[in-house]
Amino acid sequence: MEALIQPVLHDADARPELTARNATLWSCRAAAPRLRDAARGLLRALLADYLGHRPTELRLDFTPGQPARVAALWHGLPISIGISYAAGLAVVGLCPGARIGVDVTEIAPMPDWDAVARLYLGTARAVRLSGMSAAERERGFALAWAELEARGKCLGLGLEEWSPARERQLYAASIELTTNELPASHTASHANLMLALAIGGLSG
């Protein structure tokens, strides 16, 4: 698989050409009570355009704890869907023919970062974070957390405590990852975010 470029966020109205095994990302902003509905509305509009269906005709599955799924195919390929929310921003991703995981994490102070890092990121990453300044640690933690979530979503794994076996799963050679820091101008709450995008093998 070719190396991925930094993930680019398109505006909700943009409709760039989809290509097999390449993820395309869009963003939308809304206040917290409306953000999930806004993201799902954007997802329906995108899929309707690319698949040639009316939004009301699309069969979408939003099972809690599972990635959103669409029954229709794009040129014979299943479409993987990724959605993530943070600080008034929703990111929606589509990828024909490969699995994706998308996560956005706010860069912010976290008083219990050490305990959380040791539990979910592992001792080695917690030690690296402990050697950083407060500002560097906020960015470093957000980056590590967004990566953890994106890799897990790509593999269909829920959040679990760190273990050597889980580390091997998340960092398998078949998973490509790319990240980007999003400035506060992207969000509805003036918070900087870390965006992570993972892409894996063929979806089925």
C-alpha positions in Angstrom: 0.0 0.0 0.0 1.3 3.4 -0.9 2.2 5.9 1.9 -0.6 8.2 2.8 -0.4 12.0 2.7 -1.6 14.2 5.5 -5.3 13.9 5.8 -7.1 16.8 4.2 -10.5 18.0 5.4 -12.9 19.1 2.7 -15.8 21.4 3.3 -19.3 19.8 3.5 -20.2 21.0 0.0 -17.1 19.6 -1.7 -17.4 16.4 -3.7 -13.9 15.3 -4.8 -13.5 12.1 -6.8 -13.4 8.9 -4.8 -10.7 6.4 -5.5 -10.3 2.8 -4.4 -8.4 2.3 -1.1 -8.0 6.0 -0.6 -9.8 7.8 2.2 -11.6 11.2 1.7 -12.5 13.3 4.7 -15.1 16.1 5.3 -15.9 18.3 8.3 -18.9 20.1 9.6 -19.4 22.2 12.7 -22.4 22.5 15.0 -23.3 23.0 18.6 -23.0 19.8 20.7 -26.8 18.9 20.7 -26.9 19.1 16.9 -23.4 17.8 16.0 -24.3 14.1 15.6 -27.3 14.8 13.5 -25.3 17.2 11.3 -22.6 14.6 10.8 -25.2 11.9 9.9 -26.9 14.3 7.5 -23.6 15.1 5.8 -22.9 11.4 5.6 -26.2 10.7 3.9 -25.7 13.5 1.4 -22.2 12.3 0.5 -23.3 8.7 0.0 -26.3 9.7 -2.0 -24.2 11.8 -4.4 -21.5 9.1 -4.8 -23.8 6.1 -5.0 -26.6 7.7 -7.1 -29.3 7.2 -4.5 -31.8 9.4 -2.8 -30.8 10.0 0.9 -34.0 8.4 2.1 -33.3 5.3 0.0 -29.9 4.5 1.6 -29.8 1.6 4.1 -27.5 2.9 6.9 -26.7 1.0 10.1 -25.7 3.0 13.1 -25.3 0.2 15.7 -23.8 1.6 18.9 -20.2 0.7 19.4 -19.8 -0.3 15.7 -18.7 1.8 12.7 -21.6 3.1 10.6 -22.3 0.9 7.6 -24.0 1.3 4.3 -25.3 -1.7 2.3 -24.8 -0.2 -1.2 -21.5 -0.7 -3.1 -19.4 1.8 -5.0 -18.3 0.3 -8.3 -18.6 -3.1 -6.7 -16.6 -2.2 -3.6 -17.8 -1.9 -0.1 -17.4 1.6 1.5 -15.9 2.0 4.9 -17.2 4.9 7.0 -15.5 6.8 9.7 -17.0 9.4 12.0 -15.5 11.3 14.9 -16.5 14.3 17.1 -14.7 16.8 19.2 -15.0 20.4 20.3 -17.9 21.2 18.0 -16.3 19.6 14.9 -17.4 16.4 13.2 -15.2 14.5 10.7 -16.7 12.1 8.3 -14.6 9.8 6.2 -15.3 7.5 3.2 -13.0 4.8 1.8 -14.0 2.4 -1.0 -12.4 -1.0 -0.7 -10.4 -0.6 2.5 -11.2 -0.2 6.2 -10.6 3.2 7.8 -10.6 4.6 11.3 -10.9 8.3 12.0 -10.5 10.2 15.3 -10.3 13.8 16.4 -9.0 14.5 19.9 -8.9 17.9 21.6 -5.5 19.2 22.7 -6.2 20.3 26.2 -4.9 19.9 29.8 -5.7 16.5 31.4 -5.0 16.3 35.1 -5.0 12.4 35.2 -3.1 12.0 32.0 -0.5 9.7 33.6 -3.0 7.1 34.9 -4.9 7.1 31.6 -1.7 6.9 29.5 -0.4 3.9 31.6 -3.7 2.1 31.4 -4.4 2.5 27.7 -1.2 3.7 25.9 1.3 1.6 27.9 4.1 2.4 30.3 6.7 3.3 27.5 4.5 6.0 26.1 3.6 7.3 29.5 7.3 7.6 30.4 7.9 9.5 27.1 5.1 11.9 27.9 6.4 12.5 31.4 9.6 13.9 30.0 7.8 16.6 28.0 6.9 20.1 29.0 3.2 20.7 29.8 2.4 22.1 26.4 4.3 19.4 24.6 2.6 16.7 26.7 -0.9 18.0 25.8 0.0 17.7 22.1 1.7 14.4 22.6 -1.1 12.9 24.6 -3.7 14.0 22.1 -1.6 12.6 19.2 -1.2 9.2 21.0 -4.9 9.0 21.9 -6.1 10.0 18.4 -3.8 7.3 16.9 -4.9 4.7 19.4 -8.6 5.4 18.6 -8.1 5.5 14.8 -6.2 2.3 14.7 -8.7 0.6 17.0 -11.6 1.8 14.8 -9.9 0.6 11.7 -9.6 -2.9 13.1 -13.1 -2.8 14.6 -11.7 -3.0 18.2 -13.2 -1.2 21.2 -11.2 0.7 23.8 -9.3 -1.8 26.0 -6.4 -1.7 28.4 -2.9 -1.9 26.9 -1.3 -5.3 26.5 1.5 -6.7 24.3 -1.1 -8.6 22.3 -3.2 -5.5 21.7 -0.1 -3.5 20.8 0.7 -6.1 18.1 -2.8 -5.9 16.7 -2.9 -2.1 16.6 0.6 -1.7 15.1 0.3 -4.4 12.5 2.2 -3.7 9.3 -1.1 -3.8 7.3 -2.3 -0.5 9.1 -1.2 2.8 7.6 -1.6 5.9 9.8 -1.4 9.6 9.1 -2.0 12.6 11.4 -2.6 16.3 11.2 -3.0 19.0 13.8 -6.1 21.1 13.2 -6.0 24.8 14.2 -8.8 26.3 16.4 -10.3 27.9 13.3 -11.6 24.5 12.3 -13.7 24.1 15.4 -16.7 25.6 17.0 -15.1 25.9 20.4 -11.8 27.5 19.5 -9.8 24.4 20.6 -7.0 22.9 18.6 -7.5 19.2 17.6 -5.4 16.3 16.6 -6.7 14.3 13.6 -5.7 10.7 13.0 -6.6 8.6 10.0 -5.9 4.8 9.8 -6.4 2.7 6.7 -6.2 -1.1 6.6 -6.9 -4.1 4.5 -9.9 -4.8 2.3 -13.2 -4.4 4.0 -15.8 -7.0 3.5 
